Amino acid sequence: MEREGISWSGVGGRFLAALLLVYATYNPEGYSYFHWVLQPMVHGPGAALGEHPAPKVLAGLLLLTGWIFFIKATMRSLGRWGAVLTLALFAGVVWLLIDFHIVSPQSSRAIGHVILIVVSAVLATGMFWSYVKRRVTGQVDTDEVH
């Protein structure tokens, strides 16, 4: 018999997938799609795509697909206000970390990483929230009407 719901490994997997998406798009370390393709556009037309544009275009399409998938699932699961509330909750955790001197507000690199982790956490929450909601309330989220 198949077990319904989500496990901690399922939550972790969704968080890691969101983290990979967010960090592949941009990160403070300089190894991201932004630094590889978008930032060089400042240097002139064609500088971003270079001699072999296919890998860059394909990577951009994969990232765009990932973002659409995660954002759509998050909005379907949490709704606009739920996403805002989840973001506020994680922002409160960041404030707590800064208040207890665990994260330094003077380090833009550290704050950059914290922001990326918060965005990933919001996206991951959107990916598993429907499971939690169904367990607690018995309500099922669906876009299909028959």
Residue, then its C-alpha position, 0 to 999 in steps of 0.5 A: m500500500e502506498r503511503e500518502g503524504i510527504s516525508w522529511s526526505g521529500v521536504g529536503g529534496r524539494f528544498l534542495a531542488a529549489l536551492l539548486l534553481v535559485y543558486a544556479t540563477y544567481n549567487p554571490e560567489g559569481y558562478s551562476y547563469f546571471h554571471w555567465v550570460l546576463q552580466p556580460m551583456v553590459h559589455g556590449p551586444g553579443a558579448a553575453l552569448g559569445e561564439h556558442p550561444a546554444p548552451k547558454v540559451l538552453a540553460g536559460l530555458l531550463l532555468l525559466t522552466g524551473w522558475i515557472f514550475f516552482i512559482k506556479a506550484t507555490m501560488r497554487s498551494l499557498g496563494r498570494w497571501g500565503a506566499v507573502l505570509t511565508l516570506a514574512l515568516f522566514a524574514g522574521v527568522v532572518w531578523l532573529l538570526i541577525d538579532f542574536h548575532i548569528v548572521s552579520p548585517q554588515s556582510s553583503r555576501a552573507i545577507g545575499h546567501v540568506i536571501l537566496i536560502v529564504v527564497s528557496a525555502v518559500l519555493a520549497t514550502g509551496m511545493f509541499w504545502s498542499y500535502v500538509k493542508r490535505r493532512v490537516t484539513g482533508q482538503v485537496d488542491t487541484d486545478e482540474v474540474h471534471 
